[in-house]
């Protein structure tokens, strides 16, 4: 016979697979599930971690991050003076730009709408390498407020707002009550990472904003493109040299040295995905484990099937079938099965990508690029073919090493599987149990961590609290007095509404992402030599904000409306702040200044201490300390949040809040109208989604482990049916036979659990940074995992063992 496969061989393989429908369907479904899960997760990993940024020469794009570790601030963005200084003096940067997110009001009176809009420098799009579809970018003159009423539109906004008008350049639209002229339109599909900006405006400023004393107002992102031949290391050296030069003549030189000020230069892509990378790699590892478990399961199933065809293979080899022909036929069959499972897996993967979108992939950097496309399909099918080849290797080895003479001389009814083949199959069961144990214990650690996070008190009572965001446009409210007057009218109106228990305002809503921290000095407490002042959260607040949020008063009093009109400047601090500076004593009456140096004229007197609040997420462990100032003189351009406590369902008050605001100002929208609990839930997406997916993967792994164990032991019972019949005819009791097979399953389970426990320890160590309040090894999780594995595997063992104990000696001896 020829060693090469023919079309007839292919037809024969397909006919055989069609005849063995149960076997074929099991293989296809197993592969579809395992490959589909990998396709879905890899689509996310590919879009976020693997693919280059969608800009020309993306490897040359970098960002700089200021850090003040001595003040407790590891990442602080960049400032406007940083941009101008580094643009001129860092030769390793061929182009330098800055970006700042935000929003603006568009639309007329009665139907205002707030949309995302970003502020950028003139070189922003050139730095990214994105040419405008029409028009021009901003000029240097437009970087000053007096000439900054210009906008560059996204393609989507141009089509929706201007009906894709080809003559849009030079036309105006109203932004924050001011006419803004369109100077450019971006190409279709442009989006800067997670930004959802509809248009861009100049990052304008006053000349004083560019002075050295503003170098550390780090509220923007600096993006640069490396010059040809320049490297990250060269750029880092030049930035370090510039910092060293500037620190010496900086107005806050000694404080910067104490804060160990530095600037880090990172690749833009690597820096953007730094937080989500461990989570995605964890999920990719989880689905890879799932594929391993499925592969082990299928190898055992294929070995069982090959054992049943041993005589057929022996006859064919005796008749001249070459080793290459046998190996090729086995490889072709498994690759065909794998490709079939891969095709089904593509459908499962496409559905999985939709599920992942529900779980929050849009929050990821370049999350909008997560798509099911031809590239992903080709990679998946190529990986499926590779899986098929790997699955074929043990089957080829088994098929080529069968002892032909003994097989041909053995009657089918008396034949038993060789000890070597049994050991191989039992080894695969152990591996399958161990892998499932690792996956299940990892899911248990993530689930326990999630439960601990969710049971952590945020420091306030989110139930029955409604929030909404308002930003006052500078045209209508250019002065502090006008902004404060609006807020006081709003508080008065809302207090009079039915269903409102308490109402407050804040510029630093917990979990809202608008968290500001700044260096603070304490009267009479100068930093020791070599140390620095610390940065603390700062939240201008008004009304009954603390009562509305359910933040407890520990000492003193809350802020009052009258504090906005008194000469004495007062503030509240939280317990972490008080303990840091006055451990064991009262902070009431003490004074602080929200400046790197204590300023007598801008000092605030502490009149109260409130409970600690989780500002960024429930898993926050750093005791940063917080200060609450009156709204007077502390309004931020990002606006403020309204907080309403009600005795009813919070969302029921949303129409009322919008109505009250429009009554006070018909051109002012209220955004982000949602219960306070929704902010907490959204902050948990990065923890909840991995835990949920890990639990799904673990459940599938359990099913595969059970099916694999059942299949191997059921085959063993069938192969040894004649032997069991003989033993029972000679007096063996059913209970003895049952105990024999149960004992075999228990030994395999024990070996798998021991190996799995070692693997779980390693997995726990790798996951440590993603866990909250849970160690790499948790006895409760290991015990629970072992119990679940025992229950599932022993059940899968019991069914064929029970069948073995019921074998009739007469029928077994009568079988051919």
ChimeraX attribute file (.defattr): number of C-alpha atoms within 10 A of each C-alpha:
attribute: neighborCount
match mode: 1-to-1
recipient: residues
	/A:1	10
	/A:2	10
	/A:3	15
	/A:4	12
	/A:5	14
	/A:6	12
	/A:7	8
	/A:8	9
	/A:9	16
	/A:10	15
	/A:11	11
	/A:12	13
	/A:13	17
	/A:14	15
	/A:15	11
	/A:16	13
	/A:17	17
	/A:18	13
	/A:19	11
	/A:20	11
	/A:21	11
	/A:22	10
	/A:23	14
	/A:24	16
	/A:25	15
	/A:26	14
	/A:27	23
	/A:28	20
	/A:29	16
	/A:30	22
	/A:31	28
	/A:32	27
	/A:33	23
	/A:34	27
	/A:35	30
	/A:36	28
	/A:37	29
	/A:38	26
	/A:39	32
	/A:40	29
	/A:41	23
	/A:42	25
	/A:43	25
	/A:44	25
	/A:45	20
	/A:46	18
	/A:47	19
	/A:48	27
	/A:49	22
	/A:50	12
	/A:51	11
	/A:52	14
	/A:53	19
	/A:54	16
	/A:55	13
	/A:56	13
	/A:57	13
	/A:58	16
	/A:59	15
	/A:60	22
	/A:61	25
	/A:62	24
	/A:63	23
	/A:64	25
	/A:65	20
	/A:66	20
	/A:67	22
	/A:68	22
	/A:69	16
	/A:70	20
	/A:71	22
	/A:72	18
	/A:73	19
	/A:74	14
	/A:75	15
	/A:76	19
	/A:77	18
	/A:78	25
	/A:79	22
	/A:80	27
	/A:81	20
	/A:82	22
	/A:83	22
	/A:84	14
	/A:85	15
	/A:86	21
	/A:87	18
	/A:88	11
	/A:89	12
	/A:90	21
	/A:91	16
	/A:92	24
	/A:93	26
	/A:94	15
	/A:95	21
	/A:96	26
	/A:97	24
	/A:98	24
	/A:99	20
	/A:100	17
	/A:101	17
	/A:102	15
	/A:103	22
	/A:104	21
	/A:105	22
	/A:106	20
	/A:107	17
	/A:108	15
	/A:109	14
	/A:110	13
	/A:111	12
	/A:112	19
	/A:113	18
	/A:114	18
	/A:115	16
	/A:116	15
	/A:117	21
	/A:118	22
	/A:119	21
	/A:120	23
	/A:121	25
	/A:122	22
	/A:123	19
	/A:124	21
	/A:125	16
	/A:126	16
	/A:127	24
	/A:128	23
	/A:129	16
	/A:130	15
	/A:131	15
	/A:132	19
	/A:133	13
	/A:134	16
	/A:135	16
	/A:136	16
	/A:137	23
	/A:138	24
	/A:139	15
	/A:140	13
	/A:141	13
	/A:142	19
	/A:143	21
	/A:144	16
	/A:145	14
	/A:146	11
	/A:147	13
	/A:148	20
	/A:149	21
	/A:150	22
	/A:151	26
	/A:152	27
	/A:153	25
	/A:154	23
	/A:155	20
	/A:156	19
	/A:157	17
	/A:158	21
	/A:159	13
	/A:160	10
	/A:161	12
	/A:162	14
	/A:163	11
	/A:164	13
	/A:165	12
	/A:166	10
	/A:167	8
	/A:168	19
	/A:169	17
	/A:170	13
	/A:171	13
	/A:172	16
	/A:173	17
	/A:174	15
	/A:175	21
	/A:176	24
	/A:177	20
	/A:178	16
	/A:179	13
	/A:180	19
	/A:181	20
	/A:182	23
	/A:183	21
	/A:184	24
	/A:185	25
	/A:186	25
	/A:187	15
	/A:188	11
	/A:189	11
	/A:190	15
	/A:191	17
	/A:192	15
	/A:193	18
	/A:194	14
	/A:195	16
	/A:196	17
	/A:197	21
	/A:198	20
	/A:199	24
	/A:200	28
	/A:201	25
	/A:202	27
	/A:203	21
	/A:204	21
	/A:205	15
	/A:206	11
	/A:207	10
	/A:208	10
	/A:209	15
	/A:210	17
	/A:211	12
	/A:212	18
	/A:213	13
	/A:214	16
	/A:215	20
	/A:216	19
	/A:217	16
	/A:218	19
	/A:219	15
	/A:220	20
	/A:221	21
	/A:222	26
	/A:223	25
	/A:224	29
	/A:225	25
	/A:226	25
	/A:227	16
	/A:228	10
	/A:229	8
	/A:230	15
	/A:231	15
	/A:232	18
	/A:233	12
	/A:234	17
	/A:235	22
	/A:236	18
	/A:237	15
	/A:238	18
	/A:239	22
	/A:240	16
	/A:241	12
	/A:242	15
	/A:243	17
	/A:244	14
	/A:245	11
	/A:246	15
	/A:247	17
	/A:248	13
	/A:249	10
	/A:250	16
	/A:251	15
	/A:252	16
	/A:253	14
	/A:254	16
	/A:255	24
	/A:256	23
	/A:257	19
	/A:258	19
	/A:259	21
	/A:260	16
	/A:261	20
	/A:262	17
	/A:263	18
	/A:264	15
	/A:265	20
	/A:266	19
	/A:267	19
	/A:268	20
	/A:269	23
	/A:270	15
	/A:271	14
	/A:272	19
	/A:273	16
	/A:274	11
	/A:275	12
	/A:276	15
	/A:277	14
	/A:278	15
	/A:279	19
	/A:280	20
	/A:281	14
	/A:282	18
	/A:283	23
	/A:284	20
	/A:285	16
	/A:286	25
	/A:287	26
	/A:288	18
	/A:289	22
	/A:290	27
	/A:291	23
	/A:292	19
	/A:293	29
	/A:294	25
	/A:295	23
	/A:296	25
	/A:297	26
	/A:298	21
	/A:299	22
	/A:300	24
	/A:301	21
	/A:302	19
	/A:303	22
	/A:304	20
	/A:305	14
	/A:306	18
	/A:307	22
	/A:308	15
	/A:309	12
	/A:310	19
	/A:311	22
	/A:312	14
	/A:313	20
	/A:314	20
	/A:315	15
	/A:316	14
	/A:317	17
	/A:318	13
	/A:319	10
	/A:320	12
	/A:321	16
	/A:322	17
	/A:323	14
	/A:324	15
	/A:325	19
	/A:326	20
	/A:327	19
	/A:328	18
	/A:329	22
	/A:330	22
	/A:331	21
	/A:332	20
	/A:333	21
	/A:334	23
	/A:335	22
	/A:336	20
	/A:337	23
	/A:338	28
	/A:339	24
	/A:340	20
	/A:341	28
	/A:342	32
	/A:343	21
	/A:344	18
	/A:345	31
	/A:346	25
	/A:347	17
	/A:348	20
	/A:349	28
	/A:350	20
	/A:351	16
	/A:352	20
	/A:353	24
	/A:354	15
	/A:355	13
	/A:356	18
	/A:357	16
	/A:358	11
	/A:359	17
	/A:360	15
	/A:361	22
	/A:362	15
	/A:363	16
	/A:364	20
	/A:365	19
	/A:366	23
	/A:367	17
	/A:368	17
	/A:369	20
	/A:370	22
	/A:371	17
	/A:372	19
	/A:373	10
	/A:374	9
	/A:375	9
	/A:376	17
	/A:377	19
	/A:378	12
	/A:379	13
	/A:380	24
	/A:381	21
	/A:382	14
	/A:383	17
	/A:384	25
	/A:385	23
	/A:386	15
	/A:387	22
	/A:388	25
	/A:389	19
	/A:390	16
	/A:391	22
	/A:392	24
	/A:393	16
	/A:394	16
	/A:395	23
	/A:396	20
	/A:397	11
	/A:398	18
	/A:399	21
	/A:400	19
	/A:401	9
	/A:402	17
	/A:403	14
	/A:404	16
	/A:405	12
	/A:406	12
	/A:407	17
	/A:408	15
	/A:409	10
	/A:410	12
	/A:411	12
	/A:412	14
	/A:413	16
	/A:414	14
	/A:415	16
	/A:416	18
	/A:417	13
	/A:418	11
	/A:419	9
	/A:420	10
	/A:421	15
	/A:422	16
	/A:423	11
	/A:424	15
	/A:425	23
	/A:426	20
	/A:427	17
	/A:428	24
	/A:429	28
	/A:430	26
	/A:431	24
	/A:432	29
	/A:433	33
	/A:434	27
	/A:435	28
	/A:436	32
	/A:437	30
	/A:438	28
	/A:439	30
	/A:440	31
	/A:441	31
	/A:442	29
	/A:443	25
	/A:444	22
	/A:445	30
	/A:446	26
	/A:447	21
	/A:448	20
	/A:449	22
	/A:450	24
	/A:451	14
	/A:452	16
	/A:453	21
	/A:454	16
	/A:455	10
	/A:456	13
	/A:457	13
	/A:458	22
	/A:459	18
	/A:460	18
	/A:461	17
	/A:462	19
	/A:463	16
	/A:464	19
	/A:465	27
	/A:466	29
	/A:467	28
	/A:468	21
	/A:469	21
	/A:470	19
	/A:471	22
	/A:472	25
	/A:473	20
	/A:474	13
	/A:475	10
	/A:476	14
	/A:477	14
	/A:478	11
	/A:479	11
	/A:480	13
	/A:481	12
	/A:482	13
	/A:483	20
	/A:484	19
	/A:485	13
	/A:486	16
	/A:487	20
	/A:488	17
	/A:489	12
	/A:490	20
	/A:491	20
	/A:492	13
	/A:493	15
	/A:494	22
	/A:495	17
	/A:496	10
	/A:497	13
	/A:498	11
	/A:499	17
	/A:500	18
	/A:501	19
	/A:502	22
	/A:503	26
	/A:504	24
	/A:505	29
	/A:506	24
	/A:507	28
	/A:508	23
	/A:509	24
	/A:510	23
	/A:511	22
	/A:512	19
	/A:513	13
	/A:514	16
	/A:515	15
	/A:516	15
	/A:517	18
	/A:518	19
	/A:519	20
	/A:520	21
	/A:521	23
	/A:522	21
	/A:523	15
	/A:524	10
	/A:525	11
	/A:526	13
	/A:527	14
	/A:528	9
	/A:529	10
	/A:530	13
	/A:531	17
	/A:532	25
	/A:533	24
	/A:534	21
	/A:535	23
	/A:536	21
	/A:537	20
	/A:538	22
	/A:539	27
	/A:540	21
	/A:541	29
	/A:542	28
	/A:543	26
	/A:544	23
	/A:545	23
	/A:546	23
	/A:547	20
	/A:548	25
	/A:549	25
	/A:550	18
	/A:551	19
	/A:552	18
	/A:553	17
	/A:554	14
	/A:555	17
	/A:556	16
	/A:557	15
	/A:558	21
	/A:559	22
	/A:560	15
	/A:561	15
	/A:562	9
	/A:563	17
	/A:564	19
	/A:565	11
	/A:566	9
	/A:567	7
	/A:568	11
	/A:569	19
	/A:570	22
	/A:571	25
	/A:572	29
	/A:573	23
	/A:574	24
	/A:575	21
	/A:576	19
	/A:577	22
	/A:578	21
	/A:579	14
	/A:580	12
	/A:581	13
	/A:582	11
	/A:583	12
	/A:584	9
	/A:585	9
	/A:586	16
	/A:587	23
	/A:588	18
	/A:589	13
	/A:590	15
	/A:591	21
	/A:592	24
	/A:593	19
	/A:594	21
	/A:595	16
	/A:596	19
	/A:597	17
	/A:598	19
	/A:599	15
	/A:600	11
	/A:601	8
	/A:602	12
	/A:603	21
	/A:604	22
	/A:605	17
	/A:606	24
	/A:607	20
	/A:608	22
	/A:609	26
	/A:610	25
	/A:611	18
	/A:612	22
	/A:613	22
	/A:614	19
	/A:615	22
	/A:616	17
	/A:617	20
	/A:618	23
	/A:619	22
	/A:620	15
	/A:621	9
	/A:622	9
	/A:623	15
	/A:624	20
	/A:625	22
	/A:626	25
	/A:627	22
	/A:628	25
	/A:629	26
	/A:630	24
	/A:631	24
	/A:632	19
	/A:633	14
	/A:634	15
	/A:635	20
	/A:636	15
	/A:637	13
	/A:638	18
	/A:639	16
	/A:640	24
	/A:641	26
	/A:642	27
	/A:643	26
	/A:644	30
	/A:645	29
	/A:646	21
	/A:647	13
	/A:648	13
	/A:649	14
	/A:650	21
	/A:651	16
	/A:652	12
	/A:653	22
	/A:654	17
	/A:655	10
	/A:656	14
	/A:657	22
	/A:658	16
	/A:659	14
	/A:660	15
	/A:661	20
	/A:662	18
	/A:663	14
	/A:664	13
	/A:665	16
	/A:666	15
	/A:667	22
	/A:668	27
	/A:669	24
	/A:670	21
	/A:671	16
	/A:672	13
	/A:673	20
	/A:674	17
	/A:675	22
	/A:676	25
	/A:677	17
	/A:678	15
	/A:679	19
	/A:680	19
	/A:681	14
	/A:682	16
	/A:683	18
	/A:684	18
	/A:685	15
	/A:686	18
	/A:687	20
	/A:688	22
	/A:689	19
	/A:690	22
	/A:691	22
	/A:692	16
	/A:693	19
	/A:694	25
	/A:695	20
	/A:696	14
	/A:697	24
	/A:698	26
	/A:699	16
	/A:700	20
	/A:701	28
	/A:702	25
	/A:703	16
	/A:704	23
	/A:705	29
	/A:706	24
	/A:707	17
	/A:708	27
	/A:709	31
	/A:710	23
	/A:711	19
	/A:712	24
	/A:713	25
	/A:714	20
	/A:715	18
	/A:716	19
	/A:717	21
	/A:718	17
	/A:719	19
	/A:720	19
	/A:721	25
	/A:722	25
	/A:723	19
	/A:724	24
	/A:725	23
	/A:726	17
	/A:727	14
	/A:728	21
	/A:729	15
	/A:730	10
	/A:731	9
	/A:732	14
	/A:733	13
	/A:734	18
	/A:735	13
	/A:736	12
	/A:737	21
	/A:738	20
	/A:739	16
	/A:740	15
	/A:741	21
	/A:742	22
	/A:743	15
	/A:744	15
	/A:745	25
	/A:746	17
	/A:747	14
	/A:748	20
	/A:749	24
	/A:750	18
	/A:751	17
	/A:752	24
	/A:753	26
	/A:754	16
	/A:755	17
	/A:756	27
	/A:757	22
	/A:758	15
	/A:759	19
	/A:760	27
	/A:761	19
	/A:762	14
	/A:763	20
	/A:764	23
	/A:765	14
	/A:766	13
	/A:767	18
	/A:768	16
	/A:769	12
	/A:770	17
	/A:771	21
	/A:772	20
	/A:773	12
	/A:774	16
	/A:775	16
	/A:776	18
	/A:777	20
	/A:778	16
	/A:779	10
	/A:780	13
	/A:781	18
	/A:782	23
	/A:783	13
	/A:784	14
	/A:785	24
	/A:786	22
	/A:787	12
	/A:788	15
	/A:789	24
	/A:790	18
	/A:791	13
	/A:792	18
	/A:793	24
	/A:794	20
	/A:795	17
	/A:796	24
	/A:797	27
	/A:798	20
	/A:799	15
	/A:800	24
	/A:801	28
	/A:802	18
	/A:803	16
	/A:804	25
	/A:805	22
	/A:806	17
	/A:807	19
	/A:808	17
	/A:809	18
	/A:810	13
	/A:811	11
	/A:812	19
	/A:813	17
	/A:814	11
	/A:815	11
	/A:816	9
